[in-house]
Amino acid sequence: MTVMSRPTGHPVYSQTLPREPQSAAVARRLVRTALAVWGLESLSDDAGVVITELVSNAVAHSRLASIRVIVARPSVTGVRLSGREGPRPDPPGGGLRGVRGGVGPGVS
């Protein structure tokens, strides 16, 4: 797990995982840990569903051997969950703002 600080004062948590279905459980633990540190445990169930969907999509559609899961808190009221191919840097403004769900390629 990698922890980096951001200008908002909240750390960003990320982990590169193998592209396999079992990685969803590891990603959920990462999300729960970050939310607990931020005192946002009430979001754990919804965020767990979102990160599971993101990891499942990456497992099903990625061509690389690994996926990167990122949990960030860009503001006091926002949480960003990202799941993408391999250990690449974050694009500006990437990931989800808040805790929202979706299915397939429309999730960004």
C-alpha contacts under 8 A as a table, 3 or more apart, distances in Angstrom:
res1	aa1	res2	aa2	distance
1	M	13	Y	6.86
1	M	14	S	5.74
1	M	15	Q	4.66
1	M	16	T	7.61
2	T	12	V	7.95
2	T	13	Y	5.72
2	T	14	S	5.13
2	T	15	Q	6.06
3	V	11	P	6.16
3	V	12	V	5.50
3	V	13	Y	4.69
3	V	14	S	6.53
4	M	11	P	5.33
4	M	12	V	5.09
4	M	13	Y	6.68
5	S	9	G	6.45
5	S	10	H	6.16
5	S	11	P	4.27
5	S	12	V	6.05
6	R	9	G	5.56
6	R	10	H	6.00
6	R	11	P	5.95
6	R	12	V	6.90
6	R	74	P	7.88
7	P	10	H	7.59
8	T	73	R	7.72
8	T	74	P	6.23
8	T	75	S	6.21
8	T	76	V	7.98
10	H	38	W	7.85
10	H	72	A	7.71
10	H	73	R	6.15
10	H	74	P	7.61
11	P	72	A	6.99
11	P	73	R	7.41
12	V	70	I	7.16
12	V	71	V	5.84
12	V	72	A	4.59
12	V	73	R	6.89
13	Y	30	L	7.47
13	Y	34	A	6.83
13	Y	70	I	5.76
13	Y	71	V	5.12
13	Y	72	A	6.44
14	S	30	L	7.89
14	S	68	R	6.95
14	S	69	V	5.44
14	S	70	I	4.27
14	S	71	V	6.21
15	Q	27	A	7.93
15	Q	30	L	7.96
15	Q	68	R	5.75
15	Q	69	V	5.40
15	Q	70	I	6.72
16	T	66	S	6.54
16	T	67	I	5.66
16	T	68	R	4.32
16	T	69	V	6.33
16	T	86	G	6.91
16	T	87	P	6.13
17	L	23	S	6.21
17	L	66	S	5.48
17	L	67	I	5.34
17	L	68	R	6.16
17	L	69	V	7.59
18	P	23	S	6.58
18	P	65	A	6.13
18	P	66	S	4.38
18	P	67	I	6.20
19	R	23	S	6.99
19	R	58	A	7.26
19	R	59	V	5.19
19	R	62	S	7.90
19	R	64	L	7.49
19	R	65	A	5.43
19	R	66	S	4.63
19	R	67	I	5.68
20	E	23	S	5.73
20	E	59	V	5.79
21	P	24	A	5.99
21	P	55	V	7.76
21	P	56	S	6.66
21	P	59	V	6.56
22	Q	25	A	5.90
22	Q	26	V	7.29
23	S	26	V	5.11
23	S	27	A	6.14
23	S	55	V	7.29
24	A	27	A	5.01
24	A	28	R	6.17
24	A	51	I	7.33
24	A	52	T	5.31
24	A	55	V	5.75
24	A	56	S	7.08
25	A	28	R	5.11
25	A	29	R	6.38
25	A	52	T	7.75
26	V	29	R	5.15
26	V	30	L	6.34
27	A	30	L	5.04
27	A	31	V	6.26
27	A	51	I	6.78
27	A	52	T	7.43
27	A	55	V	7.72
27	A	69	V	6.61
28	R	31	V	5.07
28	R	32	R	6.11
28	R	47	A	7.98
28	R	48	G	5.34
28	R	51	I	6.58
28	R	52	T	6.99
29	R	32	R	5.06
29	R	33	T	6.06
30	L	33	T	5.15
30	L	34	A	6.29
30	L	71	V	7.81
31	V	34	A	5.24
31	V	35	L	6.13
31	V	44	S	7.32
31	V	47	A	7.11
31	V	48	G	7.02
31	V	51	I	7.82
31	V	71	V	6.35
32	R	35	L	5.16
32	R	36	A	6.03
32	R	41	E	7.09
32	R	44	S	5.71
32	R	48	G	7.65
33	T	36	A	5.15
33	T	37	V	6.27
34	A	37	V	5.17
34	A	38	W	6.33
34	A	71	V	7.02
35	L	38	W	5.08
35	L	39	G	6.06
35	L	40	L	4.80
35	L	41	E	5.39
35	L	43	L	7.29
35	L	44	S	6.82
36	A	39	G	4.96
36	A	40	L	5.78
36	A	41	E	5.17
37	V	40	L	7.66
38	W	41	E	7.98
40	L	43	L	5.84
40	L	44	S	7.48
41	E	44	S	5.29
42	S	45	D	7.37
43	L	46	D	5.62
43	L	47	A	5.89
43	L	99	V	7.69
44	S	47	A	5.14
44	S	48	G	5.80
45	D	48	G	5.09
45	D	49	V	6.49
46	D	49	V	5.25
46	D	50	V	6.42
46	D	99	V	6.68
46	D	100	R	7.87
47	A	50	V	5.03
47	A	51	I	6.10
47	A	81	L	7.84
47	A	99	V	5.96
47	A	100	R	7.99
48	G	51	I	5.33
48	G	52	T	6.02
49	V	52	T	5.19
49	V	53	E	6.31
49	V	101	G	7.64
50	V	53	E	5.21
50	V	54	L	6.29
50	V	81	L	7.81
50	V	99	V	7.28
50	V	100	R	6.86
50	V	101	G	5.51
50	V	102	G	7.75
51	I	54	L	4.95
51	I	55	V	6.05
51	I	81	L	6.74
51	I	82	S	7.49
51	I	83	G	7.27
52	T	55	V	5.22
52	T	56	S	5.96
53	E	56	S	5.03
53	E	57	N	6.09
53	E	102	G	7.98
53	E	103	V	7.35
54	L	57	N	5.22
54	L	58	A	6.26
54	L	82	S	7.25
54	L	83	G	5.45
54	L	84	R	7.95
55	V	58	A	5.01
55	V	59	V	6.07
55	V	67	I	7.67
55	V	69	V	7.84
55	V	83	G	6.00
55	V	84	R	7.98
56	S	59	V	5.08
56	S	60	A	6.12
57	N	60	A	5.10
57	N	61	H	5.88
57	N	62	S	7.79
57	N	104	G	6.86
58	A	61	H	5.29
58	A	62	S	5.08
58	A	67	I	6.80
58	A	83	G	7.03
58	A	84	R	6.41
58	A	85	E	6.64
59	V	62	S	5.88
59	V	67	I	7.83
62	S	85	E	6.19
63	R	85	E	7.81
64	L	67	I	7.50
64	L	85	E	6.29
64	L	86	G	6.32
65	A	86	G	7.15
66	S	85	E	6.31
66	S	86	G	4.77
66	S	87	P	7.44
67	I	83	G	6.76
67	I	84	R	5.51
67	I	85	E	4.46
67	I	86	G	4.41
67	I	87	P	6.78
68	R	82	S	7.84
68	R	83	G	5.60
68	R	84	R	5.30
68	R	85	E	6.06
68	R	86	G	5.41
68	R	87	P	5.51
68	R	88	R	7.64
69	V	81	L	7.51
69	V	82	S	5.65
69	V	83	G	4.55
69	V	84	R	6.71
70	I	80	R	7.79
70	I	81	L	5.81
70	I	82	S	4.98
70	I	83	G	6.44
71	V	79	V	7.28
71	V	80	R	5.80
71	V	81	L	4.84
71	V	82	S	6.57
72	A	79	V	5.79
72	A	80	R	4.96
72	A	81	L	6.53
73	R	76	V	7.09
73	R	78	G	5.75
73	R	79	V	4.47
73	R	80	R	5.93
74	P	78	G	6.06
74	P	79	V	6.52
74	P	80	R	7.04
75	S	78	G	5.14
75	S	79	V	7.40
77	T	98	G	7.68
78	G	97	R	6.00
78	G	98	G	4.89
79	V	96	L	7.63
79	V	97	R	5.83
79	V	98	G	4.90
79	V	99	V	6.74
80	R	95	G	5.82
80	R	96	L	4.85
80	R	97	R	4.84
80	R	98	G	6.10
80	R	99	V	7.46
81	L	95	G	5.72
81	L	96	L	5.41
81	L	97	R	7.42
81	L	99	V	7.84
82	S	94	G	7.52
82	S	95	G	4.62
82	S	96	L	6.47
83	G	95	G	7.67
85	E	88	R	7.39
90	D	94	G	6.55
91	P	94	G	5.30
94	G	108	S	7.12
95	G	108	S	5.65
96	L	99	V	7.15
96	L	100	R	7.25
96	L	107	V	7.97
96	L	108	S	6.15
97	R	100	R	7.57
101	G	107	V	7.67
102	G	106	G	7.05
102	G	107	V	5.55
103	V	106	G	6.62
103	V	107	V	6.24
104	G	107	V	6.13
105	P	108	S	7.43
